[in-house]
Every structure is written in structure tokens, then in C-alpha cells.
Amino acid sequence: MKFTPWKERALYFLLGALLVFGTLFLTGAISSQSQIGRYRISAWTRGQFVGAMIVDTTTGVVKYVDRTNEKLPFDQIK
């Protein structure tokens, strides 16, 4: 099949546009379950008492951390 110069340019343009849009489409396919920024923390001191409040922004669970439970894993803190 013989293409005229303007048809050949249009074909290359369309192939290039398809390549660009395909790349943008595939790079935009990120999981919506991203964990960045999931937890918020606030700490305070009152005399010798030190505590922290951790909020899981995905589930809304609030946990208070003090000296009694500071060495526990996050799942075990009440």
C-alpha cells in the first residue's frame, strides 16, 4: 500500500499520539489503596507523663500510646 506524504505523516502522528496516551494511561494506573499518609500522630507531655495519639485515617481508629503500652505492636494497642 502506497501512502502519500501527508497520509504518512498523519499515520505517524496518530501512532505517536496513541503511544503517548497509552503511556499516560498505564502510568496513571496506580492502586487506590496507597498507604502514604495513612496514620496521623499527635504527642504531648504533662509533667512526667508522655503520651501520643495515633489516628488511622483509613478506618478512623484512634489509639492512645503511653508508657504502659509503648512497646506493643500497633495492632495490640487499645
C-alpha positions in Angstrom: 0.0 0.0 0.0 1.5 3.3 -1.1 0.9 6.3 1.2 1.2 9.9 0.1 3.5 12.1 2.2 0.6 13.8 4.1 -1.1 10.4 4.9 2.2 9.0 6.1 2.7 12.0 8.4 -0.8 11.6 9.7 -0.2 7.9 10.3 3.0 8.6 12.3 1.2 11.4 14.2 -1.6 9.0 15.2 0.8 6.3 16.2 2.8 8.8 18.3 -0.4 10.1 19.9 -1.5 6.6 20.7 1.9 5.8 22.2 1.7 8.9 24.4 -1.8 8.3 25.6 -1.1 4.6 26.2 1.9 5.5 28.3 -0.1 8.1 30.3 -3.0 5.7 30.8 -0.7 2.9 32.1 1.3 5.1 34.4 -1.9 6.5 35.9 -3.0 3.0 36.9 -1.8 3.2 40.5 -3.6 1.3 43.2 -6.0 3.4 45.1 -5.1 1.6 48.3 -1.9 3.6 48.8 -0.7 3.7 52.4 1.1 7.0 52.1 -0.3 9.4 54.8 -2.5 6.7 56.4 -1.5 7.5 60.0 -1.5 10.8 61.9 0.2 11.2 65.2 0.0 13.8 68.0 2.2 13.7 71.1 2.1 15.6 74.3 3.8 15.9 77.7 2.3 16.8 81.1 5.0 16.8 83.8 6.4 13.3 83.8 3.5 11.9 81.7 4.2 11.4 78.0 1.6 10.2 75.5 0.7 10.0 71.9 -2.5 9.7 70.0 -2.4 7.8 66.7 -5.2 8.1 64.2 -5.7 5.6 61.3 -7.2 7.9 58.7 -8.4 5.0 56.6 -10.5 3.3 59.3 -10.9 6.1 61.8 -9.5 4.1 64.7 -7.8 6.2 67.4 -5.2 4.6 69.7 -3.5 6.2 72.7 0.1 5.3 73.5 1.7 5.8 76.9 4.3 4.1 79.0 2.1 1.1 79.7 1.8 0.0 76.1 4.6 1.8 74.2 6.4 -1.5 73.3 3.4 -3.2 71.9 2.7 -3.7 68.2 0.2 -1.3 66.8 -2.5 -4.0 66.4 -2.3 -4.8 70.1 -2.7 -1.2 71.4 -6.1 -0.5 72.7 
